[in-house]
Every structure is written in C-alpha cells, then in structure tokens.
Amino acid sequence: MVSIIRRMYKLRERVKFPLLAIRIGPGAAILPKDVKRIHMEFAVKQNDGHLGPRKFWREYLPRLKYHNPAVAMTVSRTRDQSGPATVTVFTTSPSTSVTTPLATAGSTTPALDSRTTQERAVSIDVKRLTESQIFSQLSKLTGLEAVEATPEEEALLRNMEEEKAIRRADAERSVKQQDRRKREAEMLRQARGEMVAQNA
C-alpha cells in the first residue's frame, strides 16, 4: 500500500499544479483541422514489439487528446501478440463540384453547388518503434504543431523538480537513519546475548 505521506504529496501536486502534466510534455501538440480521427491497434501485452505503442497510448495520447478535443481517438487492444501494431490517421478533404443546370432565357435559377467530403485513411506500422519514434512518424504524416511551455509553466516545472529533489534527499536520509537504528539494535541484541551466555 502506498504510504500516506506519498499520497499527500501526489494530491498536493495535483492541487497546486492542476493539469500541468497533461498540458505540456511529450505529445502536447495541435493537429491540423483536416485530421478527424486517430485509431490505434496493438496487443494487450507489451512483448513482441508492442511496448512502444503501449507507452505512446499511456504517455502521449492523453496530451494529444487534451489539445485536440474534437478529434476522436480510439484504441483497440488485441490478444494476438504476433499481430500488427498500427496508428491510423483519418483525414477529410472537401471536394467541390459545381453543377449548372440548363436554364432558359430569363430564368433566375442559380447554379447548384454540391460539396462532399472525402475521407482518407493512412496507417503507420509502429511495431517495434519507441513512443518518441511513433510521435515523430505521426508528426511527419500530419504536420502537427507542438505546444511549447509558457514561462509560467516552466517556472512551475522547476518548482516541482526542486520539491521532488528535496523529497528524494529526505527519503534517502530517512532510509540511512533507519538502517543505522537497525544496526545499533542488532549490535545491542548481540551484546545482550553474549552477556547472558557469560552469566550462564
């Protein structure tokens, strides 16, 4: 079970730095407007080349969804470990065709304007790729725009890192103190045992 102090620190980070971890970082990017849907497919387990897609789903996709709420993002996890691991991007491009009907003299019938959208799907084979390589391939395909951290967010990140460094130092010091106490208790126990053996 996670200690209460560690849980308290995690809760304080969420309250003090709300949504900071999802606003910036790997995967924080804005997709072009023609991207309508992204679908991922990979195996449930991470072996046999499915570790990178799994990490991309866990670490990159939430930030991508946060900055692109209108883009549908679906994930399909299969039981076939030898199966493919793909990222499919669905884009739409409008195609306009103008049809002018036969008009008689003096007719005021306007031209008929029919617009249709064509959907295009492009799949990327992401098997045995790392999460950063998958994001790079997606960036090349879609031309997404990375979201940079603002000066205020960078200051908050530095503050978080400093607090984590202090907590790590405190934890290491606490472990050393506990080890010292255990060694002293063990030495005391052995000394008492020797005294009992001598008095017997």
Residue frames as a rotation matrix with the C-alpha (Angstrom) as fourth column:
MET 1
0.575 0.818 0.000 0.00
0.818 -0.575 0.000 0.00
0.000 0.000 -1.000 0.00
VAL 2
-0.083 -0.578 0.811 1.26
0.500 -0.729 -0.468 3.48
0.862 0.367 0.350 -0.86
SER 3
-0.558 -0.197 -0.806 2.25
0.828 -0.198 -0.525 5.48
-0.056 -0.960 0.274 2.22
ILE 4
0.496 0.826 -0.267 0.02
0.828 -0.543 -0.144 8.32
-0.264 -0.150 -0.953 3.36
ILE 5
0.130 -0.519 -0.845 2.82
0.084 -0.843 0.531 10.88
-0.988 -0.140 -0.066 3.02
ARG 6
-0.853 -0.459 0.249 3.50
0.248 0.063 0.967 9.91
-0.459 0.886 0.060 -0.58
ARG 7
-0.205 0.869 0.449 -0.21
0.968 0.114 0.223 10.10
0.143 0.481 -0.865 -1.39
MET 8
0.512 0.363 -0.779 -0.37
0.578 -0.816 0.000 13.51
-0.635 -0.450 -0.627 0.29
TYR 9
-0.407 -0.748 -0.525 2.48
-0.015 -0.569 0.822 14.79
-0.913 0.343 0.220 -1.90
LYS 10
-0.817 0.147 0.557 0.76
0.574 0.298 0.763 13.48
-0.054 0.943 -0.328 -5.04
LEU 11
0.221 0.975 -0.030 -2.51
0.975 -0.221 -0.009 15.14
-0.015 -0.027 -1.000 -4.04
ARG 12
0.323 -0.160 -0.933 -0.75
0.295 -0.920 0.260 18.42
-0.899 -0.359 -0.250 -3.32
GLU 13
-0.784 -0.621 -0.004 0.89
0.148 -0.194 0.970 18.34
-0.603 0.760 0.244 -6.76
ARG 14
-0.498 0.666 0.555 -2.50
0.845 0.231 0.482 17.87
0.194 0.709 -0.678 -8.40
VAL 15
0.542 0.723 -0.429 -4.00
0.807 -0.589 0.027 20.77
-0.233 -0.361 -0.903 -6.45
LYS 16
0.216 -0.551 -0.806 -1.00
0.145 -0.798 0.584 23.08
-0.965 -0.243 -0.093 -6.74
PHE 17
-0.694 -0.486 -0.532 -0.18
-0.481 -0.237 0.844 22.30
-0.536 0.841 -0.069 -10.38
PRO 18
0.164 0.855 0.491 -3.54
-0.062 0.506 -0.860 21.37
-0.985 0.110 0.136 -11.93
LEU 19
0.884 0.321 0.339 -3.34
0.231 0.330 -0.915 19.77
-0.406 0.888 0.217 -15.39
LEU 20
0.421 -0.782 -0.460 0.30
-0.767 -0.578 0.279 20.82
-0.484 0.235 -0.843 -15.76
ALA 21
-0.419 -0.644 0.640 1.47
-0.257 0.760 0.597 17.29
-0.871 0.086 -0.484 -16.53
ILE 22
0.016 0.495 0.869 -1.10
0.749 0.569 -0.338 16.92
-0.662 0.657 -0.362 -19.32
ARG 23
0.856 0.316 -0.410 -0.82
0.035 -0.826 -0.563 20.43
-0.516 0.467 -0.718 -20.78
ILE 24
0.463 -0.785 -0.412 2.88
-0.880 -0.352 -0.319 20.18
0.105 0.510 -0.853 -21.57
GLY 25
-0.080 -0.578 0.812 5.30
-0.495 0.730 0.471 17.38
-0.865 -0.365 -0.345 -22.23
PRO 26
-0.942 -0.334 0.024 5.64
-0.160 0.514 0.843 14.62
-0.294 0.790 -0.538 -24.84
GLY 27
-0.576 0.746 0.334 2.57
0.817 0.519 0.250 14.50
0.014 0.417 -0.909 -27.08
ALA 28
0.101 0.595 -0.797 1.38
0.450 -0.742 -0.497 18.05
-0.887 -0.309 -0.343 -26.39
ALA 29
-0.925 -0.379 0.026 0.57
0.163 -0.335 0.928 19.17
-0.343 0.863 0.371 -29.93
ILE 30
-0.002 0.920 -0.391 -2.20
-0.382 -0.362 -0.850 20.63
-0.924 0.148 0.352 -32.05
LEU 31
-0.433 -0.073 0.898 -3.34
0.619 0.701 0.355 18.61
-0.656 0.710 -0.258 -35.05
PRO 32
-0.983 0.129 -0.129 -4.41
-0.182 -0.655 0.734 20.18
0.010 0.745 0.667 -38.35
LYS 33
-0.350 0.934 0.076 -8.14
-0.747 -0.229 -0.624 20.72
-0.565 -0.275 0.778 -38.83
ASP 34
0.076 0.400 -0.913 -8.39
-0.901 0.421 0.109 18.06
0.428 0.814 0.393 -41.54
VAL 35
-0.825 -0.334 -0.455 -7.49
-0.104 0.882 -0.459 15.30
0.555 -0.332 -0.763 -39.04
LYS 36
0.013 0.961 0.276 -10.78
-0.751 -0.172 0.637 13.89
0.660 -0.215 0.720 -37.80
ARG 37
0.898 0.320 0.303 -9.87
-0.440 0.678 0.589 10.62
-0.016 -0.662 0.749 -36.12
ILE 38
-0.240 -0.954 -0.180 -6.88
-0.859 0.295 -0.419 8.63
0.453 0.054 -0.890 -34.86
HIS 39
0.851 0.520 0.076 -7.15
-0.507 0.776 0.376 4.90
0.137 -0.359 0.923 -34.23
MET 40
-0.283 -0.945 0.162 -4.52
-0.954 0.260 -0.150 2.75
0.100 -0.197 -0.975 -32.50
GLU 41
0.865 0.462 -0.196 -4.34
-0.439 0.885 0.153 -1.02
0.244 -0.046 0.969 -32.64
PHE 42
-0.282 -0.952 -0.120 -1.84
-0.706 0.290 -0.646 -3.12
0.650 -0.098 -0.754 -30.70
ALA 43
-0.064 0.207 -0.976 -1.64
0.282 0.942 0.181 -6.18
0.957 -0.263 -0.118 -28.47
VAL 44
0.873 0.476 0.108 -2.56
-0.001 -0.219 0.976 -6.29
0.488 -0.852 -0.191 -24.80
LYS 45
0.690 -0.690 -0.219 0.87
0.520 0.261 0.813 -7.41
-0.503 -0.675 0.539 -23.63
GLN 46
0.742 -0.399 -0.538 3.99
-0.452 -0.891 0.037 -5.36
-0.495 0.215 -0.842 -24.29
ASN 47
-0.178 -0.877 0.447 6.32
-0.088 0.467 0.880 -8.05
-0.980 0.117 -0.161 -25.61
ASP 48
-0.193 -0.020 0.981 6.99
0.846 0.504 0.176 -8.82
-0.497 0.864 -0.080 -29.28
GLY 49
-0.772 -0.321 0.549 7.25
0.599 -0.654 0.461 -5.19
0.211 0.685 0.697 -30.37
HIS 50
0.153 0.936 0.317 4.17
0.608 -0.342 0.717 -3.77
0.779 0.083 -0.621 -28.64
LEU 51
-0.068 -0.237 -0.969 5.94
0.966 -0.257 -0.005 -1.87
-0.248 -0.937 0.247 -25.83
GLY 52
-0.934 -0.356 -0.012 6.35
0.335 -0.890 0.309 1.37
-0.120 0.285 0.951 -27.82
PRO 53
-0.467 0.835 0.292 2.67
0.078 -0.290 0.954 1.58
0.881 0.468 0.071 -28.85
ARG 54
0.271 0.563 -0.781 1.62
0.833 0.269 0.483 0.85
0.482 -0.781 -0.397 -25.26
LYS 55
-0.363 -0.486 -0.795 3.81
0.817 -0.576 -0.021 3.67
-0.448 -0.657 0.606 -23.91
PHE 56
-0.946 0.076 0.316 2.54
0.144 -0.775 0.616 6.02
0.292 0.628 0.721 -26.64
TRP 57
-0.058 0.996 -0.067 -1.02
0.365 0.083 0.927 5.23
0.929 0.030 -0.368 -25.59
ARG 58
0.319 0.157 -0.935 -0.22
0.939 0.084 0.334 5.79
0.131 -0.984 -0.121 -21.91
GLU 59
-0.182 -0.591 -0.786 2.02
0.727 -0.619 0.298 8.87
-0.663 -0.517 0.542 -22.11
TYR 60
-0.953 -0.300 -0.037 1.49
0.188 -0.685 0.704 10.69
-0.236 0.664 0.709 -25.42
LEU 61
-0.559 0.779 0.285 -2.15
0.576 0.116 0.809 10.10
0.597 0.617 -0.513 -26.38
PRO 62
0.184 0.677 -0.712 -3.71
0.967 -0.255 0.007 11.82
-0.177 -0.690 -0.702 -23.29
ARG 63
-0.336 -0.368 -0.867 -1.83
0.259 -0.921 0.291 15.07
-0.905 -0.127 0.405 -24.05
LEU 64
-0.990 -0.012 0.143 -2.71
0.143 -0.152 0.978 14.82
0.010 0.988 0.152 -27.72
LYS 65
-0.245 0.969 -0.012 -6.39
0.845 0.220 0.488 14.38
0.476 0.109 -0.873 -26.81
TYR 66
0.027 0.223 -0.975 -6.28
0.804 -0.584 -0.112 17.27
-0.594 -0.780 -0.195 -24.32
HIS 67
-0.561 -0.340 -0.755 -5.12
-0.075 -0.887 0.455 19.70
-0.825 0.311 0.472 -27.01
ASN 68
-0.845 0.315 -0.433 -7.42
-0.462 -0.019 0.887 18.22
0.271 0.949 0.162 -29.69
PRO 69
-0.647 0.610 0.457 -10.77
-0.261 0.387 -0.885 17.50
-0.716 -0.692 -0.091 -28.00
ALA 70
0.277 0.818 -0.503 -12.68
-0.798 -0.096 -0.595 17.47
-0.536 0.567 0.626 -31.30
VAL 71
-0.197 -0.425 -0.884 -10.53
-0.838 0.540 -0.073 14.68
0.509 0.726 -0.462 -32.75
ALA 72
0.824 0.511 0.244 -11.87
-0.566 0.728 0.386 11.21
0.020 -0.456 0.890 -31.98
MET 73
-0.292 -0.941 -0.169 -9.14
-0.859 0.336 -0.386 8.92
0.420 0.032 -0.907 -30.64
THR 74
0.778 0.604 0.172 -9.88
-0.626 0.729 0.276 5.22
0.041 -0.322 0.946 -30.28
VAL 75
-0.411 -0.901 0.134 -7.75
-0.911 0.408 -0.054 2.29
-0.006 -0.145 -0.989 -29.13
SER 76
0.770 0.570 -0.288 -8.22
-0.582 0.812 0.051 -1.38
0.263 0.128 0.956 -29.97
ARG 77
-0.264 -0.859 0.438 -6.14
-0.951 0.308 0.031 -3.88
-0.162 -0.408 -0.898 -27.99
THR 78
0.511 0.418 -0.751 -6.00
-0.653 0.757 -0.022 -7.42
0.560 0.502 0.659 -29.35
ARG 79
0.727 -0.213 0.653 -4.95
-0.409 0.629 0.661 -10.75
-0.551 -0.748 0.370 -27.83
ASP 80
0.866 -0.408 0.288 -2.76
0.493 0.600 -0.630 -11.60
0.084 0.688 0.721 -30.83
GLN 81
0.537 -0.732 -0.420 0.80
0.061 -0.463 0.884 -10.79
-0.841 -0.501 -0.204 -29.78
SER 82
-0.437 -0.726 0.531 2.15
0.588 0.216 0.779 -11.58
-0.680 0.653 0.333 -33.24
GLY 83
0.428 0.725 0.540 -0.39
0.895 -0.254 -0.367 -9.25
-0.129 0.640 -0.757 -34.84
PRO 84
-0.164 -0.506 0.847 0.29
0.664 -0.691 -0.284 -5.77
0.729 0.516 0.450 -36.20
ALA 85
-0.012 0.141 -0.990 0.65
0.798 -0.596 -0.095 -2.56
-0.603 -0.791 -0.105 -34.24
THR 86
-0.422 -0.049 0.905 -0.68
0.805 -0.479 0.349 0.40
0.417 0.876 0.242 -36.20
VAL 87
-0.396 0.374 -0.839 -1.70
0.312 -0.804 -0.506 4.01
-0.864 -0.462 0.202 -35.88
THR 88
-0.368 0.376 0.850 -4.32
0.922 0.026 0.387 5.03
0.123 0.926 -0.356 -38.45
VAL 89
-0.689 0.099 -0.718 -5.00
0.123 -0.960 -0.250 8.69
-0.714 -0.261 0.649 -39.17
PHE 90
-0.064 0.764 0.642 -8.30
0.987 0.143 -0.071 9.61
-0.146 0.630 -0.763 -40.81
THR 91
-0.733 -0.188 -0.654 -8.37
0.130 -0.982 0.136 12.95
-0.668 0.015 0.744 -42.63
THR 92
0.306 0.857 0.415 -11.06
0.779 0.024 -0.626 14.68
-0.547 0.515 -0.660 -44.64
SER 93
-0.819 -0.491 -0.298 -10.60
0.204 -0.733 0.649 16.91
-0.537 0.470 0.700 -47.64
PRO 94
0.168 0.956 -0.239 -13.52
0.009 -0.244 -0.970 18.81
-0.986 0.161 -0.050 -49.18
SER 95
-0.833 -0.306 0.461 -14.13
0.453 0.099 0.886 18.32
-0.317 0.947 0.056 -52.88
THR 96
-0.167 0.766 -0.621 -16.38
-0.143 -0.642 -0.753 20.92
-0.976 -0.037 0.217 -54.53
SER 97
-0.797 0.021 0.604 -18.24
0.585 0.276 0.762 20.28
-0.150 0.961 -0.233 -57.73
VAL 98
-0.480 0.615 -0.625 -20.43
-0.311 -0.786 -0.534 22.97
-0.820 -0.062 0.569 -59.23
THR 99
-0.631 0.377 0.678 -23.29
0.728 0.590 0.349 21.85
-0.268 0.714 -0.646 -61.46
THR 100
-0.697 0.415 -0.585 -25.10
-0.430 -0.894 -0.121 24.37
-0.574 0.168 0.802 -63.62
PRO 101
-0.188 0.693 0.696 -28.49
0.552 0.660 -0.509 23.13
-0.812 0.289 -0.507 -64.92
LEU 102
-0.670 0.067 0.739 -29.85
0.697 -0.283 0.658 24.06
0.253 0.957 0.143 -68.31
ALA 103
-0.372 0.516 -0.772 -31.51
0.403 -0.659 -0.635 27.44
-0.836 -0.547 0.037 -67.97
THR 104
0.144 0.513 0.846 -33.99
0.987 -0.136 -0.085 29.02
0.071 0.848 -0.526 -70.35
ALA 105
-0.568 -0.327 0.755 -33.93
0.418 -0.905 -0.077 32.66
0.709 0.272 0.651 -71.30
GLY 106
-0.082 0.501 0.861 -34.91
-0.530 -0.754 0.388 34.85
0.844 -0.425 0.327 -68.38
SER 107
0.627 0.287 -0.725 -34.51
0.357 0.721 0.594 32.05
0.693 -0.631 0.350 -65.87
THR 108
0.296 -0.500 0.814 -33.15
-0.756 -0.643 -0.120 33.05
0.584 -0.580 -0.568 -62.45
THR 109
0.989 0.055 -0.135 -32.33
0.025 0.851 0.525 29.50
0.144 -0.523 0.840 -61.27
PRO 110
0.439 -0.886 0.150 -28.94
-0.879 -0.389 0.276 29.61
-0.186 -0.253 -0.949 -59.56
ALA 111
-0.037 -0.563 -0.826 -26.21
-0.554 0.699 -0.451 27.08
0.831 0.441 -0.338 -60.11
LEU 112
0.936 0.343 -0.075 -26.38
-0.160 0.606 0.779 24.03
0.313 -0.718 0.622 -57.89
ASP 113
-0.013 -0.965 0.262 -23.38
-0.784 -0.152 -0.601 23.81
0.620 -0.213 -0.755 -55.55
SER 114
0.923 0.313 -0.223 -22.78
-0.145 0.822 0.551 20.34
0.356 -0.476 0.804 -54.20
ARG 115
-0.009 -0.940 0.340 -19.99
-0.886 -0.150 -0.438 19.82
0.463 -0.306 -0.832 -51.68
THR 116
0.907 0.194 -0.374 -18.81
-0.034 0.918 0.395 16.42
0.420 -0.346 0.839 -50.49
THR 117
0.338 -0.820 0.462 -16.03
-0.927 -0.206 0.313 15.43
-0.161 -0.534 -0.830 -48.15
GLN 118
0.577 -0.258 -0.775 -13.63
-0.228 0.860 -0.456 12.64
0.784 0.440 0.438 -48.97
GLU 119
0.760 -0.311 0.571 -12.15
-0.566 0.116 0.816 10.66
-0.320 -0.943 -0.088 -46.10
ARG 120
0.404 -0.732 -0.548 -8.63
-0.372 0.416 -0.830 9.30
0.836 0.539 -0.104 -46.39
ALA 121
0.931 -0.110 0.348 -7.03
-0.282 0.387 0.878 6.82
-0.231 -0.916 0.329 -44.02
VAL 122
0.301 -0.910 -0.285 -3.28
-0.458 0.124 -0.880 6.39
0.836 0.396 -0.379 -43.69
SER 123
0.998 0.042 -0.056 -1.81
0.021 0.582 0.813 3.69
0.066 -0.812 0.580 -41.43
ILE 124
0.191 -0.969 0.158 1.62
-0.847 -0.244 -0.472 3.74
0.495 -0.044 -0.868 -39.81
ASP 125
0.604 -0.104 -0.790 3.30
0.268 0.960 0.078 0.49
0.751 -0.259 0.608 -38.82
VAL 126
0.368 -0.405 0.837 4.51
-0.753 -0.658 0.012 1.22
0.546 -0.634 -0.547 -35.29
LYS 127
0.992 -0.023 -0.127 5.56
0.084 0.862 0.500 -2.27
0.098 -0.506 0.857 -34.25
ARG 128
0.362 -0.898 -0.252 8.97
0.931 0.331 0.158 -2.27
-0.058 -0.291 0.955 -32.53
LEU 129
-0.114 -0.356 0.927 9.08
0.327 -0.895 -0.304 1.54
0.938 0.268 0.219 -32.54
THR 130
-0.730 -0.135 -0.670 9.61
0.681 -0.215 -0.700 3.58
-0.049 -0.967 0.250 -29.40
GLU 131
0.270 0.904 -0.331 6.96
0.859 -0.381 -0.341 6.07
-0.434 -0.192 -0.880 -28.28
SER 132
0.055 -0.310 -0.949 9.08
-0.105 -0.947 0.304 9.02
-0.993 0.083 -0.085 -29.43
GLN 133
-0.922 -0.379 0.074 9.58
0.002 0.185 0.983 7.42
-0.386 0.907 -0.170 -32.86
ILE 134
-0.327 0.891 0.316 5.82
0.942 0.334 0.032 6.90
-0.077 0.308 -0.948 -33.17
PHE 135
0.437 0.477 -0.763 5.21
0.479 -0.841 -0.251 10.56
-0.761 -0.256 -0.596 -32.33
SER 136
-0.429 -0.676 -0.599 7.84
-0.253 -0.547 0.798 11.60
-0.867 0.494 0.063 -34.90
GLN 137
-0.887 0.156 0.435 6.14
0.451 0.497 0.741 9.49
-0.100 0.853 -0.511 -37.58
LEU 138
0.111 0.990 -0.091 2.75
0.966 -0.129 -0.222 10.98
-0.232 -0.063 -0.971 -36.67
SER 139
0.199 -0.116 -0.973 4.23
0.129 -0.981 0.143 14.48
-0.971 -0.154 -0.181 -36.82
LYS 140
-0.814 -0.553 -0.176 5.65
-0.128 -0.124 0.984 13.88
-0.566 0.824 0.030 -40.31
LEU 141
-0.668 0.609 0.427 2.34
0.743 0.523 0.417 12.48
0.031 0.596 -0.802 -41.53
THR 142
0.311 0.942 -0.125 0.01
0.950 -0.311 0.023 15.15
-0.018 -0.126 -0.992 -40.14
GLY 143
-0.348 -0.490 0.799 2.25
0.464 -0.831 -0.307 18.21
0.814 0.264 0.517 -39.78
LEU 144
0.614 0.622 -0.486 1.13
0.704 -0.154 0.693 18.76
0.356 -0.768 -0.533 -36.20
GLU 145
0.123 -0.497 0.859 2.25
-0.157 -0.865 -0.477 21.81
0.980 -0.076 -0.185 -34.23
ALA 146
-0.233 -0.305 -0.923 4.00
0.786 0.500 -0.364 21.15
0.573 -0.810 0.123 -30.92
VAL 147
0.773 0.519 0.364 2.77
0.144 -0.703 0.697 23.11
0.618 -0.486 -0.618 -27.90
GLU 148
-0.322 -0.947 0.014 5.58
0.322 -0.124 -0.939 24.88
0.890 -0.298 0.345 -26.09
ALA 149
0.119 0.302 -0.946 5.53
0.989 0.046 0.139 25.57
0.086 -0.952 -0.293 -22.36
THR 150
0.673 0.150 0.725 4.91
0.145 -0.987 0.070 29.15
0.726 0.058 -0.686 -21.28
PRO 151
-0.365 -0.857 0.362 7.39
-0.222 -0.297 -0.928 30.86
0.904 -0.420 -0.082 -18.92
GLU 152
0.006 0.447 0.895 4.92
-0.989 -0.132 0.073 30.43
0.151 -0.885 0.441 -16.05
GLU 153
0.925 0.360 -0.124 4.62
-0.351 0.932 0.087 26.69
0.147 -0.037 0.988 -16.76
GLU 154
0.280 -0.906 -0.319 8.40
0.175 0.374 -0.911 26.32
0.944 0.199 0.263 -16.98
ALA 155
-0.430 -0.391 0.814 8.71
-0.665 -0.473 -0.579 28.03
0.611 -0.789 -0.057 -13.58
LEU 156
0.467 0.681 0.564 6.13
-0.883 0.398 0.250 25.63
-0.055 -0.614 0.787 -12.15
LEU 157
0.843 -0.210 -0.496 8.04
0.003 0.922 -0.386 22.68
0.539 0.324 0.778 -13.59
ARG 158
-0.206 -0.971 0.123 11.26
-0.091 -0.107 -0.990 23.89
0.974 -0.215 -0.066 -11.99
ASN 159
-0.201 0.233 0.952 9.43
-0.947 -0.295 -0.128 24.29
0.251 -0.927 0.280 -8.70
MET 160
0.829 0.559 0.027 8.11
-0.554 0.815 0.171 20.73
0.073 -0.156 0.985 -8.96
GLU 161
0.523 -0.708 -0.474 11.57
0.181 0.636 -0.750 19.34
0.833 0.307 0.461 -9.76
GLU 162
-0.419 -0.683 0.598 13.09
-0.455 -0.412 -0.790 21.18
0.786 -0.603 -0.139 -6.81
GLU 163
0.165 0.570 0.805 10.43
-0.986 0.111 0.124 19.82
-0.019 -0.814 0.580 -4.46
LYS 164
0.932 0.158 -0.327 10.98
-0.211 0.968 -0.134 16.28
0.296 0.194 0.935 -5.81
ALA 165
0.075 -0.983 -0.170 14.74
0.033 0.173 -0.984 16.62
0.997 0.068 0.046 -5.28
ILE 166
-0.403 -0.155 0.902 14.15
-0.820 -0.376 -0.431 17.72
0.406 -0.913 0.025 -1.68
ARG 167
0.591 0.705 0.392 11.78
-0.801 0.572 0.179 14.78
-0.098 -0.420 0.902 -1.11
ARG 168
0.734 -0.384 -0.559 14.30
0.015 0.833 -0.553 12.33
0.679 0.398 0.618 -2.59
ALA 169
-0.346 -0.903 0.253 17.04
-0.238 -0.177 -0.955 13.68
0.907 -0.391 -0.154 -0.31
ASP 170
-0.140 0.382 0.914 14.70
-0.987 -0.128 -0.098 13.41
0.080 -0.915 0.395 2.70
ALA 171
0.856 0.503 -0.120 13.77
-0.502 0.864 0.039 9.83
0.123 0.026 0.992 1.76
GLU 172
0.351 -0.812 -0.467 17.43
0.097 0.528 -0.844 8.83
0.931 0.251 0.264 1.38
ARG 173
-0.518 -0.530 0.672 18.28
-0.563 -0.380 -0.734 10.41
0.644 -0.758 -0.101 4.74
SER 174
0.264 0.717 0.646 15.35
-0.963 0.230 0.138 8.60
-0.050 -0.658 0.751 6.37
VAL 175
0.864 0.015 -0.504 16.48
-0.158 0.957 -0.244 5.25
0.479 0.291 0.829 4.93
LYS 176
-0.127 -0.987 -0.099 20.02
-0.014 0.101 -0.995 5.80
0.992 -0.125 -0.027 6.24
GLN 177
-0.409 0.031 0.912 18.68
-0.859 -0.350 -0.373 6.65
0.307 -0.936 0.170 9.71
GLN 178
0.670 0.714 0.203 16.52
-0.742 0.646 0.177 3.51
-0.005 -0.270 0.963 9.74
ASP 179
0.606 -0.530 -0.594 19.47
0.069 0.778 -0.625 1.36
0.793 0.337 0.508 8.67
ARG 180
-0.436 -0.810 0.392 21.63
-0.331 -0.261 -0.907 2.89
0.837 -0.525 -0.154 11.43
ARG 181
-0.036 0.514 0.857 18.93
-0.999 -0.037 -0.019 2.22
0.022 -0.857 0.515 14.04
LYS 182
0.883 0.381 -0.273 18.61
-0.401 0.916 -0.020 -1.39
0.242 0.127 0.962 12.85
ARG 183
0.182 -0.903 -0.388 22.38
0.089 0.408 -0.909 -1.91
0.979 0.131 0.155 13.05
GLU 184
-0.542 -0.363 0.758 22.50
-0.646 -0.397 -0.652 -0.42
0.537 -0.843 -0.019 16.55
ALA 185
0.379 0.759 0.529 19.57
-0.923 0.349 0.161 -2.58
-0.063 -0.550 0.833 17.67
GLU 186
0.827 -0.106 -0.552 21.25
-0.107 0.934 -0.340 -5.68
0.552 0.340 0.762 16.23
MET 187
-0.241 -0.970 0.014 24.57
-0.082 0.006 -0.997 -4.84
0.967 -0.242 -0.081 17.94
LEU 188
-0.356 0.191 0.915 22.71
-0.908 -0.301 -0.291 -4.29
0.219 -0.934 0.280 21.24
ARG 189
0.733 0.680 0.030 20.88
-0.676 0.721 0.150 -7.60
0.081 -0.130 0.988 20.87
GLN 190
0.503 -0.625 -0.596 24.13
0.115 0.732 -0.671 -9.45
0.856 0.269 0.440 20.19
ALA 191
-0.494 -0.718 0.490 25.82
-0.391 -0.320 -0.863 -7.77
0.776 -0.619 -0.123 23.17
ARG 192
0.047 0.605 0.795 22.95
-0.999 0.030 0.036 -8.78
-0.002 -0.796 0.606 25.46
GLY 193
0.877 0.276 -0.394 23.12
-0.333 0.939 -0.084 -12.32
0.347 0.205 0.915 24.14
GLU 194
0.038 -0.944 -0.329 26.83
0.075 0.331 -0.941 -12.52
0.996 0.011 0.083 24.87
MET 195
-0.515 -0.193 0.835 26.28
-0.739 -0.394 -0.546 -11.16
0.435 -0.899 0.060 28.41
VAL 196
0.525 0.768 0.367 23.60
-0.850 0.487 0.198 -13.78
-0.027 -0.416 0.909 29.07
ALA 197
0.750 -0.284 -0.598 25.90
-0.021 0.893 -0.450 -16.50
0.662 0.350 0.663 27.78
GLN 198
-0.317 -0.936 0.154 28.72
-0.153 -0.110 -0.982 -15.34
0.936 -0.335 -0.108 30.07
ASN 199
-0.360 0.257 0.897 26.48
-0.919 -0.263 -0.293 -15.22
0.160 -0.930 0.331 33.17
ALA 200
0.661 0.695 -0.283 25.06
-0.652 0.719 0.242 -18.68
0.372 0.025 0.928 32.50
